[in-house]
Amino acid sequence: MEPLEVETEQRDNAVILRVAGEVDSYTAPVLQEHLAAAFSEAARHKYAVVLDMTGVSFLASTGLSALVEYHTRGEDQGIALRIVAPAGSVLRALRATMLNDLLELHATLPEALAAG
């Protein structure tokens, strides 16, 4: 099991979370804690939350659930959740569950920052 690493940065009217490692039942709560903090910060400044999952090597169903939860929370609060998932296992998991139709996906961080 690869540990989950999360870095937070604020810029360009967005709170950016860069995530690396595996998102599974053990590490999904860590991701959720960081998303909760990012959404709190974004709400104060009317920013978007950009979740850069370029470094994620595995995304389990618990991670997918967290993405849906925060997408819904963002819609309720008027905060955009933009997900950077250019290729690999994250994009495959999102496509396999058809969440790519629900979530706002971007190929690159600059593209996600420019959206909206």
N, C-alpha and C positions, 0 to 999 in steps of 0.2 A: 504494500500500500504506500502510495506516494503522499506525503503531507500536503495540505492545502496552504498555499501562500497567497495573501491578499495585500495589495498595496493600494492606498487611497491617495488621490490627488484632486485638487480643485483647480479648474481652469476653463476658460472659454465658456462661461455660464453653464458648467456641468461639473458634477461630482463623478470622478472616474474611479472605478474599481478595477484593478488589474489582478486577475485570478490565474494562478498556475497550480498544477497538480491534479489530483483526482477529486471529483465531487461525488461522494457516495454517502451512505447512511451515517458514517462516522464524521465526515467533514461538512456535510450540508448545514448543520447548525452553525458552524463557523461562518459559512457564506451568508446565512440568514442574519446573523448578528451584524456583519458588515453592511449588508443591504439595508437593514433597519437604521443603522447610523447614517448611511448615505442618504436615505430618504428623509430623515430628520433634518440633515444639513440642507438638502435640496429644497425642502419645504420652506425653510427660513429665507432662502434667496431666490426662490422661483426658478431653480435650475433643473436641468434634466439629470438623470442618473445614467451613466454609460458604463456598462459591464463588459469589460474586455476579457473575453474567454479564450483568447488566442493561445494561451499557455496551458489550457485544460486538456489533459490527456484522456480523461474518462468522465462521463456524465451519466450518473445513475438516475433512476426514477425520482429519488428524493431531491436531487438537484433540479430536475425538470419541474417538480411540484413547487419548489421555491421560486423558480422563474415565473410560473403562472401566478403564484400568490402575490409576488411583487408587481407583476404586470397589472393585475387587478387592483391592487392597492394604489398603484400609480394612476390608473384611470380614475379611481374614486377621488384622489387628491389633486388631480391635474398635473401630475409629474410624469414626464415621459421616461420610460425605461427603454434604452437603446442597447442592444446586445451586439457585440462584435464577435462573430463566429465565422471566420473566413473559409474554413475547411476542416476536415478531420472528424474525429469522433463526436464532437459537440454538434456540428452541423448535421451529421448523419442521424444522431439521436433526435434532433429537432424535426428533421424531415420524416423520420420513421413514425413519429407521434403526431405529425401534421401540425406541430406547434409553430413551424416556420410560417404558417398562414396567420397565426394569432399574434406572435411576438414581432417587434420591430427589429429586424436583423440588418446588420451592415457587414461589409467585407473588411473594412479597415477602420481604425480609430479616427483618422481625420474625416472620413465619410460620416461616421456617427456624430462627431462633434459639429459638422456642418449641417446636419439634418435639423429640421424644425425651424 
